[in-house]
Every structure is written in C-alpha cells, then in structure tokens.
Amino acid sequence: MRVLAVIPAYNEEACIEGTVTNLVATCPDVDYVVINDGSRDHTEEICQTRGFNYVSLPVNCGLTSGFKTGMKYAKRHGYDAVVQFDADGQHLPQYIPDMARAMQEQGANIVIASRILAGEAPVGARNVGSKLISGLIKGTTGTFITDPTSGMRMYDRSMIEAFATGFDLSPEPDTVAMLIRKGAKVTEVPAHMQDRQGGTSYLDFTSSMRYMLRTCFSILMFQWFR
C-alpha cells in the first residue's frame, strides 16, 4: 500500500523542517509532498535547502487548493492512499500505519485520527462546536464521528480520484458528511496530538467560531446542493 503524506504549508518556517524530518524518520516507507501555499516567509527556502519534496503555488490559495494540489499529485503518481498531515507538528506520524491498517482491514474510504478515542478532547467552545458537528453529521448521515474536526485524515484511491477531479470538495467535516451520504465508509483510530511546535495559528477564537458556524450551516444546508 503506497501512502503519500500531503503537507500543506503556509508560512511554516518555524515548523516545516522538524515536521518533515520527524515524518521521514518515523515512517520511512511513507512518501510525502510539501505544498508550499505561496508562503511569504522562508518555508520554500528551507524545503529547497533541505532537499525536501515540495510543490510551490505562486500565491496563497488556501487549504482547499493546497490539499487538492496534493491529491492531483497523488493521482498522477499512482498512490493508494493519502494522509492529510499538518505542517505545524501537531500530527504524529506514528499513527499513520494504524490508519493504513484500519483502511485495509475495514475497507474504509476515509480514516480519521481521533483525539477523543485517545482520551483527549478540545476545550471550551471548540469542544462544544465539535460535539455539535458530530451531532449534525450523525443526524444527516447516520454515522457518528467522535472527532470530526481532526485534520489528520487518510483517504483511499477512490477519494483521491474524487478530490483530484472534483471542484467542490474540501478537506473539511462538511465534505466528509457529504461523502458519507454518497456511500463512503468512514472509520476512526485513536491518536494523540500535540500543540503547534512553532509559529502562530491563523485560527484565533473569532475565526474558530466562524469556522464552526460555517461548517454546521454547510452540513445542514449547502451540502444537499453539492
């Protein structure tokens, strides 16, 4: 099973070297590609100097475009699965084999690394938002996902094809809900995650709440017309 880690990166000069180095050391059989999403810092320079495998977009296009670029790369090079992997060091590569094993043994199209199953949980308003999203996905698809906002997800070959060729898919919970309604099988594996290893997240309190509300509204309304 050939697995590709797609690592979208925007202004991640503080983390990208450690993230890629740890991934390669922990999972030498997993290939990777860094999608430098028009970074304005030294992210591209670090990738070039260290000889990392990377693709640079000319301007910042956002997570969706960066991830779809990775999916096009995976499709073009014939990978069996893609794991969405954060550049900021929050995701731990030692769980990638568990995700691949669950995909093969359970015949899953999408495998999510769940902090909840590992005994962790978001705190405060994020926890409330995550539970609300879980409830909405359960109500609209019949599938319960413990950690819908986890950004560490593995997609099989059929999902690579869908993301690489579709125009309205994003690596977000509302898309996962839509794919479930279209027949995709989703499973979860327990996984611990760590804090961002450097730099600053673009998700402050206000943007986090905006993200939660937008996701909930999409699950309830927009996904039915996609």
C-alpha atoms as one frame of an Amber mdcrd trajectory, in Angstrom:
protein
   0.000   0.000   0.000   1.694   3.189  -1.205   0.848   6.079   1.102   1.564
   9.745   0.419   1.539  12.369   3.163   0.268  15.670   1.790   1.602  18.547
   3.907   0.001  21.921   3.094   2.251  24.697   4.419   1.707  28.445   4.601
   4.349  30.469   6.451   5.569  27.452   8.428   9.287  28.265   8.561   9.315
  27.558  12.311   7.939  24.021  11.945   8.356  22.583   8.462  11.886  21.211
   8.918  11.051  19.402  12.151   7.749  18.099  10.766   9.243  16.565   7.637
  12.335  15.243   9.433  10.189  13.520  12.072   7.857  12.059   9.433  10.725
  10.597   7.408  12.480   9.206  10.481   9.310   7.639  11.913   7.708   6.372
   8.689  10.463   5.872   6.083   8.085   3.880   3.870   5.624   6.802   3.614
   6.289   9.278   0.824   5.444  12.948   1.260   4.995  16.175  -0.640   5.003
  19.636   0.938   2.554  22.019  -0.729   4.093  25.443  -0.184   0.977  27.597
  -0.460   2.501  30.888  -1.536   4.367  31.363   1.747   5.894  34.792   2.351
   8.473  33.568   4.855  11.362  31.114   4.386   9.252  27.949   4.019  10.204
  27.404   0.372  13.854  28.235   1.021  14.007  25.637   3.811  12.385  22.989
   1.582  14.836  23.747  -1.202  17.908  23.816   1.054  16.985  20.562   2.824
  16.108  18.807  -0.436  12.504  18.186   0.590   9.969  17.032  -1.969   7.738
  20.066  -2.481   5.452  21.923  -4.851   5.129  25.699  -4.638   1.967  27.580
  -5.539   2.657  31.118  -6.847   0.210  32.783  -4.456  -1.602  31.806  -1.268
  -4.662  29.832  -2.398  -5.863  28.407   0.921  -6.023  24.942   2.450  -8.519
  23.519  -0.030  -6.470  24.400  -3.115  -3.269  23.270  -1.442  -4.747  19.920
  -0.473  -6.302  19.396  -3.918  -2.861  20.046  -5.425  -1.551  17.217  -3.264
  -4.396  14.956  -4.389  -3.634  15.691  -8.043  -0.015  14.803  -7.342  -1.107
  11.531  -5.689  -3.384  10.616  -8.597  -0.696  11.394 -11.141   1.852   9.201
  -9.341  -0.500   6.291  -8.610  -0.662   6.322  -4.808  -3.103   4.043  -2.989
  -3.804   6.433  -0.109  -3.174   9.994   1.010  -2.861  11.155   4.594  -3.571
  14.810   5.309  -0.719  15.935   7.571  -0.317  19.331   9.232   2.935  21.230
   8.724   2.901  22.674  12.242   3.932  19.475  14.003   0.592  18.748  15.700
   0.087  15.435  13.910   2.216  12.478  14.994   3.446  10.200  12.174   3.496
   7.044  14.293  -0.274   6.760  13.803  -0.072   6.585  10.004   0.494   2.771
   9.957  -2.536   2.320  12.240  -4.644   4.365   9.834  -3.434   2.392   6.823
  -4.111  -0.890   8.631  -7.654   0.205   9.529  -8.275   1.251   5.934  -7.217
  -2.140   4.606  -8.818  -4.325   7.263 -12.140  -2.463   7.461 -12.431  -1.478
   3.826 -12.741   2.185   4.779 -12.570   5.017   2.264 -11.655   7.584   4.933
  -9.832   7.011   8.231  -9.793   9.780  10.832  -7.243  10.057  13.649  -9.453
  10.682  16.678  -8.229  12.552  19.752 -11.472  11.636  21.507 -10.835   7.892
  21.187  -7.357   8.511  22.616  -8.836  10.202  25.681  -8.234  13.788  24.582
 -10.771  16.441  23.673 -10.870  20.064  22.526 -11.526  22.505  25.346 -14.094
  25.245  25.835 -16.065  26.492  22.854 -14.159  24.243  20.443 -15.360  21.188
  22.350 -18.953  22.406  22.132 -18.558  23.093  18.419 -17.002  19.686  17.778
 -19.842  17.912  19.572 -22.394  19.939  17.606 -20.747  18.994  14.324 -20.701
  15.324  15.393 -24.413  15.503  16.152 -25.229  17.134  12.826 -23.226  14.534
  10.884 -24.970  11.759  12.800 -28.375  13.331  12.128 -27.784  13.832   8.396
 -25.827  10.664   7.572 -26.464   8.149  10.359 -22.722   7.870  11.015 -21.245
   9.019  14.308 -17.770  10.543  14.147 -16.158  11.236  17.509 -13.611  13.783
  16.236 -14.997  15.462  13.106 -12.601  18.436  13.270  -9.457  16.294  13.333
  -7.261  17.420  10.461  -5.402  14.111  10.231  -7.369  12.026   7.756  -6.435
   9.251   5.355  -8.191   8.868   2.007  -8.172   5.825  -0.263  -7.724   5.715
  -4.034 -11.397   6.453  -4.781 -11.243   9.557  -2.591  -8.001  10.656  -4.267
  -9.831  10.470  -7.594 -12.782  12.450  -6.221 -10.658  15.240  -4.742  -8.307
  15.418  -7.719 -11.090  15.778 -10.267 -13.976  17.352  -8.316 -14.372  21.109
  -7.994 -16.439  21.390  -4.794 -14.605  19.150  -2.312 -12.576  20.450   0.629
 -10.732  18.647   3.460 -13.393  19.658   5.982 -16.120  17.914   8.057 -18.960
  19.024   5.795 -17.294  17.319   2.831 -16.803  14.166   4.902 -20.533  14.241
   5.680 -21.394  14.645   2.013 -19.105  11.775   1.013 -20.742   9.531   3.631
 -24.138  10.315   2.125 -22.724   9.300  -1.254 -21.625   5.913   0.115 -18.151
   6.462   1.566 -17.241   4.376   4.615 -15.525   6.262   7.436 -13.750   4.805
  10.443 -11.577   6.233  13.211  -8.443   5.214  15.078  -7.280   6.640  18.423
  -4.431   9.130  18.127  -2.789  11.650  20.405  -1.810  15.040  19.030   0.492
  17.733  20.314   0.469  21.507  20.359   1.719  23.532  17.425   5.524  23.325
  17.524   6.179  26.914  16.476   4.745  29.896  14.674   1.217  31.223  15.035
  -2.074  29.587  14.050  -4.434  31.550  11.834  -7.315  30.168  13.917  -7.936
  32.576  16.790 -11.109  32.468  18.898 -13.171  34.528  16.448 -12.102  32.626
  13.353 -12.614  29.300  15.179 -16.203  30.231  15.988 -16.752  31.402  12.421
 -15.362  28.084  11.171 -17.656  26.062  13.460 -20.745  28.029  12.435 -19.923
  27.842   8.738 -19.337  24.094   8.973 -22.598  23.481  10.835 -24.563  25.581
   8.339 -22.958  23.746   5.422 -23.846  20.337   6.877 -27.448  21.445   7.388
 -27.959  23.340   4.143 -25.313  23.652   1.440 -24.128  20.041   1.207 -27.529
  18.957  -0.125 -26.968  21.041  -3.278 -23.389  19.986  -3.962
